[in-house]
Amino acid sequence: MKSSVNAKTGMQSIERAETKPAVHSKLLKLLIALLLVLAWNVSSPGQAQKADAADKKVYEVTWATEDLATPMNWVQSRYFNNPQYKETRFENYGGTTPIPPGGVRETSFYMVYKEDGLYMFMQSNEEESDADGKLKPSSLEFYVQTGEGDLPYHQVIVPTDGENLEYYEWQTEYRHNRPFQGNIRVNSAQIPSGWGTVVVIPWEAVYDSIPLNGENWGFNMIRWSPTVSPTWGGNVHQPGRFNQLHFQPTAAEQRMEIQKHVLTEAWDSFQAKSAELGGYWLTNAATREPAFYNRYVLPLIVDGTANGAWMNRLESLNATELDKLYGHVDEWMELRYDVDDRRRQYVKRLLLGQEVMSAGAPGKPVLSGDNGHDTGLLDGNFNIRMDMWWGNNGTVYKLYENDALIDTRVLADHSPNAQSTVTAVTYKPNGVYRYYAELVNDAGTTRSDVLTVNVTQAAPGKPVLSHNNWDGDGSFAITMNMWWGVNGAEYRLYENGVLIDTQALTQATPQAQSAVTTIVQKPVGTYEYIAELVNYAGAVSSTKITVAVTRP
């Protein structure tokens, strides 16, 4: 009997001289392999295979801005064959004999990180061709731990021809260990020295392990070439011997770029998953279950949507605001896991008879508005109030404006007591707006009647101009007054059709506003002045005034 180690899986197999049924042999191999993997995973940190951190190689991963998505991008970049970035400290597989760099089958790698992920470039030098003239292929096997310590690791085998990738995950998938398959990008092609392979690990694939503060990741790489098998971090499946990738800490601007990228991906993922869940639980005939969706899924979507209110001005957020918004990435990325958790809770409570359902659909909501109540002006800033006076409560409130959903909130259920909530509507231009509300619970949805709001005075009140050029010389002041009405955010003054002054104004509708422009040393002549008051709804012009300058 003899034993051997499978180069790709690291599992021991047994060969016997006598003939055994194939199924028996396969089962025996599988059992031994599983026992070996289990024995390795439960080994204590003090055992021999746990390498001393001081003995580990460390590769410094630096920030980059270049386009490095393809092998030729790397070949033409400042990184290629640059000893500052090129990693060549490889050893023979199964031993500790260093492989001198520069051989005909030299193996090396380079790594940088950008706003969208970790970029790895693996250079596999190769001179020999097969009978068809194609370079002989290799397989690049790499292992990644997205941190340090007792963490699961990802294993990927990438043939240098870029086809038939293999993925192995050495931990059951859950919210903190998502598979690499379908989440990383690989681009492998021939380069002048042999094979070049780009592997990109997008930050959204490892959103809870992004090294923003100079952390280390565990890493090993092995090249299975036609003649040699160089390794960077010990034998296969030995996380205790993995070497380290040290990410240089991000600068403030780099950190913000990464956060914006991840926030965008997380928000897109959340919105897509929200729509998918709605279809799955509400419209799919095979899986439709509105009671579960309305009680457990919809509140998650409502909360996640409310927490994304700043996403529409992502590019203008400062570092503090970005950090705060970034705290919702896990919530958005893990929506499906949260729904799974609530599904288990729901089914368990149903089986135990603990799930108390609503007695019926919510009572009818009634809408009212207060446009004009505060200032007497039918401007574009007002409140829409919902009242459900008595009946089954809703757990979710939705408000629609001209048939578009503009507000969603989770409500407490205190049936049959009254419910109410208020939505502030701001900066609406002149127009007619139709509002209706929905109250939702696990038994159904109840809709209000339509409330119509007319906005007729959203634009500023009319400005009035005056001047003090009583002596006719070329120095005087132009004064603008808006005596009462909707305020403007900006004052603009035109002289003979040319803009000569702009001033920001404090808004306190419906109080008066004023501004003064000083004119000096105008030559003799006649000058026409028009002012504009401007706000979100438009601009309103004054009546023209004329100033005659009759002497210097």
C-alpha positions in Angstrom: 0.0 0.0 0.0 1.3 3.5 -0.8 -0.1 7.0 0.0 0.1 10.2 -2.0 -1.1 13.8 -1.7 -3.4 15.2 -4.4 -1.7 18.4 -5.5 -4.9 20.4 -6.0 -7.0 19.3 -3.0 -4.3 18.5 -0.5 -6.1 15.4 0.5 -4.4 12.1 1.1 -5.4 9.0 -1.0 -4.6 5.3 -0.6 -3.8 2.9 -3.3 -3.9 -0.9 -2.7 -2.3 -3.6 -4.7 -5.4 -5.8 -4.6 -8.5 -4.9 -6.6 -11.5 -3.4 -4.7 -14.8 -2.3 -5.9 -14.6 1.3 -7.2 -17.3 2.6 -5.0 -15.6 1.2 -1.9 -12.3 2.9 -2.9 -14.0 6.2 -3.5 -15.8 6.1 -0.2 -12.6 5.2 1.6 -10.7 8.1 0.0 -13.5 10.5 0.8 -13.6 9.4 4.4 -9.9 9.8 4.9 -9.9 13.2 3.2 -12.6 14.5 5.4 -10.9 13.2 8.5 -7.6 14.9 7.4 -9.4 18.2 6.7 -11.3 18.0 10.0 -8.1 17.2 11.9 -6.4 20.2 10.4 -9.2 22.6 11.1 -9.4 21.7 14.8 -5.7 21.8 15.4 -4.7 24.2 18.1 -2.6 27.3 17.3 0.3 25.9 19.2 0.9 22.9 17.0 3.8 22.7 14.5 1.9 23.7 11.4 1.0 27.1 13.0 3.8 29.2 11.6 5.3 31.9 13.7 4.2 35.3 12.5 7.8 36.5 12.5 8.6 33.8 9.8 5.9 35.0 7.4 6.6 36.8 4.2 4.7 40.1 4.0 3.7 41.8 0.7 2.9 45.5 0.8 -0.3 46.2 -1.1 -0.3 49.8 -2.2 -2.9 52.2 -3.6 -3.2 52.6 -7.4 -5.2 54.7 -9.8 -4.2 53.1 -13.1 -6.5 50.9 -15.3 -5.2 47.5 -14.5 -8.1 45.3 -15.6 -6.2 43.3 -18.2 -2.9 41.5 -18.4 -1.5 43.9 -21.0 -2.5 46.9 -18.8 -0.2 45.4 -16.2 2.6 44.7 -18.7 2.5 48.3 -19.9 2.3 49.7 -16.3 5.0 51.0 -14.0 4.6 47.9 -11.9 5.7 45.3 -14.4 9.1 43.8 -13.6 9.6 46.6 -11.1 11.4 45.0 -8.1 9.6 47.4 -5.8 6.3 45.6 -6.6 7.3 42.3 -8.1 7.0 39.4 -5.6 9.4 36.5 -6.5 10.0 34.9 -3.1 8.7 31.4 -4.1 9.7 28.0 -2.8 9.4 24.5 -4.1 6.1 22.8 -3.2 6.5 20.4 -0.3 9.8 21.9 0.9 11.5 25.1 1.9 14.0 25.4 -0.9 13.9 28.9 -2.4 13.5 29.2 -6.2 15.9 31.8 -7.6 14.0 34.4 -9.6 14.6 34.8 -13.3 14.2 31.3 -14.5 12.4 30.3 -17.7 9.4 29.4 -15.7 9.6 32.2 -13.1 6.4 32.7 -11.1 5.7 36.1 -9.6 2.8 38.3 -8.6 1.9 42.0 -8.1 -0.9 43.4 -6.0 -2.5 46.9 -5.6 -5.8 48.0 -4.3 -8.2 50.6 -5.8 -11.5 52.2 -5.0 -13.4 49.1 -6.3 -11.2 46.2 -5.0 -8.0 44.2 -4.7 -6.2 43.7 -8.0 -3.8 40.7 -8.3 -1.6 40.1 -11.3 0.1 36.7 -11.6 3.0 36.4 -14.0 3.7 32.9 -15.2 6.7 32.9 -17.5 6.6 30.1 -20.1 8.7 29.4 -23.2 7.6 26.0 -24.3 4.7 25.4 -26.7 2.6 22.4 -27.4 2.2 20.7 -30.8 -0.3 23.4 -31.9 2.1 26.2 -31.1 0.2 27.3 -28.0 2.1 28.0 -24.8 2.0 25.1 -22.3 -0.7 25.9 -19.7 -0.3 26.1 -16.0 -2.8 26.2 -13.1 -2.7 29.0 -10.6 -4.1 28.0 -7.3 -4.6 30.7 -4.6 -6.0 30.9 -1.2 -7.4 34.0 0.6 -8.3 34.7 4.2 -9.9 38.2 4.4 -8.3 38.9 7.7 -6.1 37.2 10.3 -6.8 34.5 12.9 -9.1 31.5 12.7 -11.1 32.4 9.6 -12.5 30.4 6.7 -10.5 30.7 3.5 -11.4 30.8 -0.2 -9.7 28.5 -2.7 -9.7 29.2 -6.4 -7.9 27.3 -9.2 -7.4 29.4 -12.4 -5.9 27.7 -15.5 -3.7 30.2 -17.3 -5.9 29.8 -20.4 -8.7 31.4 -18.3 -11.1 28.5 -18.8 -12.8 26.1 -16.4 -12.1 27.9 -13.1 -12.6 25.9 -9.9 -13.9 27.3 -6.6 -13.8 25.6 -3.2 -15.2 27.2 0.0 -13.9 25.7 3.2 -16.8 26.9 5.3 -20.6 26.8 4.9 -21.9 29.9 3.3 -23.5 32.4 5.7 -23.7 36.2 6.0 -20.0 36.6 7.0 -18.6 34.1 4.5 -19.9 34.5 1.0 -18.5 32.4 -1.9 -16.0 33.9 -4.4 -17.7 32.1 -7.3 -19.7 34.7 -9.2 -18.2 37.5 -7.2 -14.6 37.8 -8.5 -13.3 38.8 -11.9 -10.6 36.9 -13.8 -8.9 37.9 -17.0 -6.1 35.6 -18.2 -4.2 35.8 -21.5 -0.7 35.4 -23.1 1.8 38.2 -22.6 5.3 38.5 -24.1 6.9 36.5 -21.2 4.3 33.8 -21.0 1.0 34.0 -19.2 -0.6 36.9 -17.4 -3.6 36.5 -15.1 -5.6 39.3 -13.5 -7.8 38.5 -10.5 -10.0 41.2 -9.0 -11.7 40.7 -5.7 -14.3 43.5 -5.6 -14.9 45.2 -2.2 -18.6 44.4 -2.3 -17.7 40.7 -2.3 -15.9 41.2 1.1 -17.8 44.3 2.3 -17.3 43.3 6.0 -13.6 42.7 5.7 -12.3 45.7 3.7 -8.9 46.7 4.9 -9.4 50.4 5.3 -7.0 50.8 8.2 -3.9 48.9 7.2 -5.1 45.3 8.1 -3.5 42.1 7.0 -5.0 39.3 4.9 -3.7 35.7 4.7 -2.6 34.6 1.3 -1.0 31.6 -0.4 -0.4 31.0 -4.1 0.9 27.9 -6.0 1.6 27.5 -9.6 1.2 24.0 -11.0 3.4 24.3 -14.1 4.6 21.6 -16.5 7.8 21.0 -14.5 7.8 22.8 -11.2 5.3 23.9 -8.6 6.4 27.0 -6.8 4.5 28.1 -3.7 4.5 31.4 -1.8 3.1 30.3 1.5 3.6 26.6 2.4 1.7 23.5 1.2 -2.0 23.5 0.2 -4.7 23.9 2.8 -2.4 25.1 5.5 -3.8 28.5 6.6 -1.5 28.6 9.6 1.4 28.8 7.0 -0.2 31.4 4.8 1.9 34.5 4.3 0.5 38.0 4.7 -0.8 40.8 2.5 -0.4 44.1 4.3 -2.6 46.8 3.0 -1.1 50.2 3.4 -3.6 52.4 5.3 -5.8 54.5 3.2 -5.5 58.3 2.9 -8.7 60.2 3.7 -9.5 60.7 0.0 -8.9 57.0 -0.8 -11.1 55.9 2.1 -13.9 58.0 0.8 -13.5 56.7 -2.7 -13.8 53.1 -1.5 -16.7 53.9 0.7 -18.6 55.6 -2.1 -18.0 52.6 -4.4 -19.2 50.1 -1.7 -22.2 52.2 -0.8 -23.3 52.4 -4.4 -22.9 48.6 -4.9 -24.7 47.9 -1.6 -27.5 50.3 -2.3 -28.0 48.8 -5.8 -28.0 45.3 -4.3 -30.5 46.3 -1.7 -32.9 47.9 -4.2 -32.6 44.9 -6.6 -33.2 42.4 -3.8 -36.1 44.4 -2.5 -37.8 44.2 -5.8 -37.0 40.5 -6.1 -38.5 39.8 -2.7 -41.7 41.7 -3.6 -42.2 39.6 -6.7 -41.4 36.4 -4.8 -43.8 36.9 -1.9 -46.5 38.9 -3.6 -46.9 38.0 -7.2 -45.3 34.6 -7.8 -48.1 32.1 -7.7 -46.0 29.3 -6.3 -44.5 31.3 -3.5 -47.0 34.0 -2.8 -47.5 34.7 0.9 -48.5 38.3 1.5 -49.0 37.8 5.3 -45.3 36.9 5.8 -44.1 39.6 3.4 -46.2 42.4 4.9 -45.4 41.5 8.5 -41.7 40.5 8.3 -40.2 41.5 4.9 -41.7 44.9 4.1 -40.5 46.5 7.4 -36.9 45.5 6.6 -37.3 47.1 3.2 -38.9 50.2 4.7 -36.1 50.7 7.2 -33.3 50.1 4.7 -34.9 52.5 2.2 -35.2 55.2 4.9 -31.6 54.8 5.8 -30.6 55.4 2.2 -32.1 58.9 2.1 -28.6 60.4 1.6 -27.7 58.2 -1.4 -29.1 60.8 -3.8 -26.4 63.2 -2.8 -23.6 60.7 -2.2 -20.9 62.7 -4.1 -21.4 65.8 -1.9 -21.2 64.0 1.5 -18.2 64.8 3.8 -16.1 62.2 5.6 -18.2 62.2 8.7 -21.5 61.9 6.8 -19.9 59.1 4.7 -18.9 57.2 7.8 -22.4 57.4 9.1 -24.0 56.3 5.9 -21.4 53.5 5.5 -22.8 52.0 8.7 -25.8 50.7 6.7 -23.7 48.7 4.2 -24.2 45.4 6.1 -27.9 46.0 6.4 -28.3 46.5 2.7 -26.0 43.7 1.6 -27.5 41.2 4.1 -31.2 41.7 3.3 -31.6 38.2 2.0 -30.0 36.8 5.2 -32.2 38.9 7.4 -35.3 37.7 5.5 -34.1 34.1 5.9 -33.8 34.7 9.7 -37.3 36.1 9.9 -38.7 33.3 7.8 -37.3 30.7 10.2 -38.8 32.7 13.1 -42.1 33.0 11.3 -42.4 29.2 10.5 -41.3 28.3 14.0 -44.0 30.5 15.6 -46.6 29.2 13.2 -45.8 25.6 14.1 -45.9 26.4 17.8 -49.1 28.3 17.5 -47.4 31.5 18.6 -47.9 33.7 15.5 -50.8 36.1 16.2 -52.1 37.4 12.9 -54.1 40.6 12.4 -57.9 40.3 12.7 -58.3 41.9 9.4 -57.1 44.6 6.9 -56.3 48.0 8.4 -59.0 50.6 9.0 -59.3 53.3 6.3 -56.7 56.1 6.4 -57.8 59.7 6.0 -55.4 62.3 4.5 -55.4 66.1 5.3 -53.0 68.8 4.3 -52.0 72.2 5.8 -50.8 74.1 2.7 -51.3 77.8 3.4 -52.1 77.3 7.1 -48.7 78.6 8.2 -48.2 81.6 6.0 -51.4 82.1 4.1 -49.5 81.3 0.9 -50.2 78.2 -1.2 -46.4 77.6 -1.6 -44.6 74.3 -2.1 -43.9 73.4 1.5 -46.6 71.7 3.5 -47.4 68.6 5.5 -49.6 65.6 4.6 -51.1 64.0 7.7 -52.6 60.5 7.8 -55.1 59.5 10.4 -56.7 56.1 10.9 -59.3 56.9 13.6 -60.2 53.4 14.8 -59.8 49.8 13.7 -57.1 47.2 12.8 -53.8 49.0 12.7 -51.4 49.0 9.8 -47.8 48.1 10.3 -46.6 49.9 7.2 -47.7 53.3 5.9 -47.1 54.3 2.2 -47.8 57.8 0.7 -48.1 58.3 -3.0 -47.8 61.6 -4.9 -49.2 61.6 -8.4 -49.1 57.8 -8.2 -45.3 57.7 -7.3 -44.4 56.4 -3.8 -42.7 59.2 -1.9 -42.7 58.0 1.8 -42.8 54.6 3.6 -42.8 54.1 7.3 -43.1 51.3 9.8 -45.9 51.8 12.3 -46.5 50.3 15.7 -49.6 48.1 15.9 -51.9 49.0 18.8 -55.1 47.8 17.4 -57.9 49.0 17.6 -56.5 52.4 18.7 -56.0 55.3 16.3 -52.9 55.7 14.2 -51.4 58.8 12.6 -48.2 60.0 11.0 -47.1 63.1 9.1 -45.0 63.5 5.9 -43.3 66.8 5.2 -43.5 67.8 1.5 -41.0 70.4 0.4 -40.0 72.5 -2.6 -42.8 71.6 -4.9 -43.2 74.0 -7.9 -46.6 75.3 -8.9 -48.9 72.6 -9.9 -51.7 70.2 -8.8 -50.6 67.3 -6.6 -52.7 64.2 -5.9 -52.0 62.2 -2.7 -53.3 58.9 -1.4 -52.0 56.6 1.4 -52.0 52.9 2.0 -52.0 51.1 5.3 -50.6 47.6 5.2 -50.7 44.7 7.6 -50.4 40.9 7.2 -54.1 40.7 6.4 -54.2 43.2 3.6 -53.9 46.8 2.4 -56.4 49.6 2.8 -56.2 52.8 0.6 -57.3 56.3 1.5 -59.3 58.6 -0.7 -57.3 61.1 -2.9 -56.3 64.4 -1.4 -55.6 67.2 -3.9 -53.2 70.0 -3.1 -52.9 73.1 -5.3 -49.6 74.9 -5.3 -49.9 78.3 -6.9 -47.4 80.6 -5.1 -44.2 78.6 -5.0 -42.2 81.3 -6.8 -40.9 84.3 -5.0 -43.0 87.5 -4.4 -42.4 90.3 -6.9 -39.3 92.5 -6.1 -39.6 96.3 -6.3 -36.6 98.5 -7.2 -35.8 102.1 -6.2 -32.7 104.3 -6.3 -31.3 107.4 -4.6 -29.6 109.2 -7.5 -31.3 112.5 -6.7 -28.3 114.6 -7.6 -27.8 112.9 -11.0 -24.1 112.0 -10.4 -22.6 108.6 -11.2 -22.6 107.2 -7.6 -25.8 105.8 -6.1 -27.5 102.8 -4.6 -30.1 100.4 -6.1 -32.4 99.0 -3.4 -34.6 95.9 -3.9 -37.6 95.2 -1.6 -40.0 92.3 -1.6 -42.6 93.5 0.9 -44.4 90.2 1.6 -44.7 86.8 0.1 -42.6 83.7 -0.7 -38.9 84.5 -0.2 -36.2 84.2 -2.8 -32.9 82.4 -2.1 -31.0 84.7 -4.4 -31.1 88.3 -5.7 -29.8 89.2 -9.1 -29.5 92.7 -10.5 -29.1 93.5 -14.3 -27.9 96.8 -15.7 -28.8 97.3 -19.3 -29.4 93.6 -19.6 -26.0 92.6 -18.1 -25.9 90.8 -14.7 -23.8 93.0 -12.3 -24.6 91.7 -8.9 -25.7 88.4 -7.2 -26.4 88.0 -3.5 -27.6 85.0 -1.4 -30.6 85.8 0.8 -31.9 84.4 4.0 -35.3 82.9 3.6 -38.1 83.5 6.2 -41.3 83.3 4.2 -43.5 85.3 4.2 -41.4 88.1 5.8 -40.0 91.0 3.7 -36.6 90.7 2.0 -34.3 93.5 0.8 -30.9 93.9 -0.8 -28.8 96.9 -1.9 -26.3 97.3 -4.7 -23.9 100.2 -4.7 -23.1 101.8 -8.0 -20.0 104.1 -8.4 -18.5 106.4 -10.9 -20.9 105.8 -13.8 -20.3 108.1 -16.7 -23.1 110.4 -18.0 -25.8 108.3 -19.6 -29.1 106.5 -19.0 -29.1 103.1 -17.2 -31.9 100.6 -16.9 -32.1 98.2 -14.0 -34.1 95.0 -13.5 -33.9 92.7 -10.4 -34.8 89.0 -10.1 -35.7 87.0 -7.0 -34.9 83.3 -7.5 -35.8 80.2 -5.6 -36.3 76.4 -6.4 -39.6 77.2 -8.2 -38.3 79.8 -10.6 -37.4 83.5 -11.0 -39.6 86.6 -10.6 -38.6 89.9 -12.2 -39.2 93.4 -11.0 -40.5 96.3 -13.0 -37.7 98.2 -14.8 -36.4 101.4 -13.4 -34.3 104.0 -15.2 -31.5 106.1 -13.7 -30.2 109.1 -15.5 -26.6 110.2 -14.8 -26.4 113.9 -15.9 -23.0 114.9 -14.4 -19.8 113.2 -13.5 
